[in-house]
Amino acid sequence: MTRQGDFAQASDATDDRVVLTITDHVAEVCLNRPQKLNALDRAMFERLNRIIAQLQEACEVRAVVLHGAGRAFCAGLDLAALQNGGAGFDLMARAASDANVVQQAAWGWRTLPVPVIAAVQGVAFGGGLQILSGADIRIGGENARLSIREINWGLVPDMAGMALWRGCVRDDILRELMLTGREISGVEAQQAGLLTVIATDPLERARALAATIAQHSPDAVRAAKKLANLATSGAEARDLLLAESVAQQALKGAPNQREAVRAFMERRPPAFTDQHPEP
């Protein structure tokens, strides 16, 4: 089953700048300003925030694929917006949880209850790299080009990059990339931890991975992401140990867990429901 995201039905034409579709329990989010290399303006930030809010409540979604239309993932902030002093948001105002509006466009992917797999072709610069970094798994081509670019405009990364890169990029490498604005290849980005894996066709690989994840118990997948987020938050070992136990206790004997075992024993695809127990 395929359907267009509810927000895509709004009359505002700027909704086309980011397109949401949901097919077979996988949401696909496409940055859609290919003529501008998917550069970010105010309308794109607002649209990304609406889509993230929608996906937070989409019980039927089991994985998300995030990518850009055309020959780039995202070239960063639209230079016209930069010349006008930014995208026009109050950066001190919090939009959701601890994040402001621009941070939520990147941080929001990490806070979704389901895994997000990003595919990058071409460039992912500045804010585009931070949106990419919000994904749980990041797949890029050898010819991908990435840069923490803000230093070139007299700025610092301010779209949750510092929180998202913690634990995946070595501290001294991160400092060098931030302080120089140097552009790196997909291969170097993978070695640095900005990308998870290199693939010949990143989008095809991301879609295949999302489809595989969607075949597993959605309860277990959501619980696993929650534990992974806690592990990278700097939580104490005792809190992680307790969180494991709480999650497992909620999963054991629940309908989807019983179905996973039955399907394995009967050598058939499982038929999961999307009513999730809360650990």
N, C-alpha and C positions, 0 to 999 in steps of 0.2 A: 504494500500500500504506500502510495506517495501522496503527500499533501503539502501545500504551501503554508508557511508559518502564518499564524493569525495576524501578526503585525504587518506582514507583507501585503495584507488586503487594505491597509489604510490608504487614504486618498493622497497623502503626502508623497510626491514623486521621489523625494530623497530616500525613501525606504529602499529603492532599488540599488542604493549604494552598498548595501550589505544584504545578501539574499539568504533566506533560511528555507530549507526543505527538510522533510522528515520521511524517510523510506525504510521500512523493515527495521524499526527501532533505532536507526542511526540518523542523527541530525547532521546535516551538512550546512556549514556557514561559509559563504563565499564573499570576500571583500570584492566589490564590483565597481571600481572606477579604473578600468584598465587603461583608459586614455591618459590618466594621471598616475600610472603605476600604483594605483590604489592608495594614493597619499591621503592622509587623514585630515578632515575638516570637522567643523562642529557637528554637522549633520551625521557624519559617520560615527563620531563618538556617541551621540545620542542613540543612534540606531543600534550600535553594538551593546549599549547598556540595556536597551529594551529587549534585545534578543537573549542576552544573558539572564535577565529576569524571567523571561518566558521559559527558558530551558531549566531554570531552577525548579519550576513547578510541573515540568513535563514528565509525568510518571512513566510514560511509555518509552521514553528515550533511554537507551542503554549505552550509547557512545556518541561522541561528536567528532566530526572531521572539519578542520578549519583550514582554509586555503585562500589564495588570491586568484582573481580572474586575469587572464592574459599572461604577460611575460614577467610578472613580479609578484611577490607576496605582498609587500607594502614598502614604499619608499620613505615612510616616516611622515612627519607633519607636513601638510601642504605649505609651501614656502610663502604663498600669499597670506595664509593665516599667521605665519611666523612674522611677516613684515608688519602685520596689524597688531602685534603684541600677543600672539597666541591664539588659541581657539575661542577665547572669550569667556572662559569659565573662572569662577573663583576657586583657586586651587586649595584654599584653606577650608572650604566647605566639604563635608563628607557626603558622598552620594549613597554608598551602601557599606554597611559595616564600618571598617576603618579606612576605606578608600574614598578618594574624591572621584569625580566623573571620569577624568582621563585615566586615572589609575585603575578604575573598575573595568575599563575596556581591555586591560591585560590581566589584572588580578582576578577578575570575575571568572575566568576559565578555570583557574585553580580551585576556586570555591564551589564550582558545580559539583553535584553529588556523583556524576559519572565521568569517566575518563575522556580527555580531549586529546586527539591526535592531530598535529599540525603538519601540513606539507608545504615546503618552501621551494619555489623555483625563482630564479632571478634574485632580486635584491630583497633584503629585510634590513632596513636601516632605521636607527633611532627608535621612534615609537613603534615602528613595524616589528623590530627585533624584540621589543618588550611584549607586544601582543603575542608573537610567536612563542616567547618564553613562558607565557602563561599556560601553555599546553603541557599535559603530563608527558607526552612523547612527541618528539620533534624530528621529522624526517626531511632530509634535504638532498639535493643533487650535488655532484662534485662541482658543478658550475655555479652553485648558489654563492651569493656575495652578502656578507653580513658586516655590520658596523655599529658600535655604540657611538653614535655620531654627534651627540649633543655638544661636546666640547668645541666643535667647529663653529657653533652658533653662539658660543659664550654661555652655554647652559650645562646642566647636569641631567642625567637620566631621572625622570620624575613620573614614570608610568609603572611603578612597582618593580622596576628592574632590580633594585637592590635586594628586595625581598625574594624575588623569583630566582635570581642567580645564586643566592646563598645555598651552598651545599652541592651545586652542580658545576661551578666554575672555580678553579683554584684562585685564591685571593690575589696573588701577585700577577697572575695572568689577567684577571678582571681589572686590576688597577692600571696595567699597561694599556689595555684596550680602551678603558674610559678616558685616560689622560692623553692619548694620542688620536683617538677617533679613527684608528687604522682599520682599513677594510680587509677582511679575511675571507678565504674560500670556504666552501662547504666542508672540505676535508679538514682544514685547520679548525673550523668551528666544531666539528665532531670531536677532534682531539682535545679541544678546550672544554667541552662539556655543554656548549650552546646547542648542539644538535645531538640527537640520540644515535642516529644511524644514517648512512648514505645509501641512496637508492637511485637506480637508473630512472625510474618514474616515481617520484615521491608521492604524487596524489594517488596513483594506483595502489602503491604500497600502503598508504594511510587508509584507503577505503577497505582494502583486504584485512588489515589489522582490526579496524573498527567492526567489520562483519564477524570476525572471529570472536572478539570480545562480546558482541551482542548475542552469541550463541551460549554463553555461560550464564549461570544464575545471576540475574540483575541484583539480587540482594547481596551476594558475595562480592560482586564487582564494586558496588557502592561502599560496602564495608571496607574492602581492601584500599580503595582510594582514601577513605577517611583515615585509616591507619597510616597510610603513606604520608598524608598531609601532616598528621600529628608527629610522625617521626622526624620530618624535616623542619618542624617548628622549634626544635630545641627542647622538647618536653623531657622531663626527667625519666629515667629508666622505669621507675616504679609506676609512673603514669602510663607509659607504653605497655607495660606488662598487664596492668589492670584493663586498659582499653582493649587489648587482644582478647582477654577473657570475657569482657562484656559483649564484644562483637560476636564471638563464637557462641556464647550462650544464647544470644538472640537468633542466630542462624540455625543452630542445631534443632532438628525436628520440625522446622518451619516448612510450609508446603513446597517452596522452591528447592529447598535442600533435599527433601524426600524425593522430589521429581528428578533431581540431578542423579541420585543414586539409582532410581528405577530405570531411567533412560539408559544409563551406562550398562546396567545388568541386562536390559532387554535389547541392547544394541540398536537403539533408535534415537532420532533427534529429540531433545527434551522440549516440552511445551510449558514454558514458564509463564507465570502471571506477573503483573507489574504493580502489585500491592506489596509494598516493602515494609518489613518489620523495622521498628526503630530501636536500635540497641541503646 
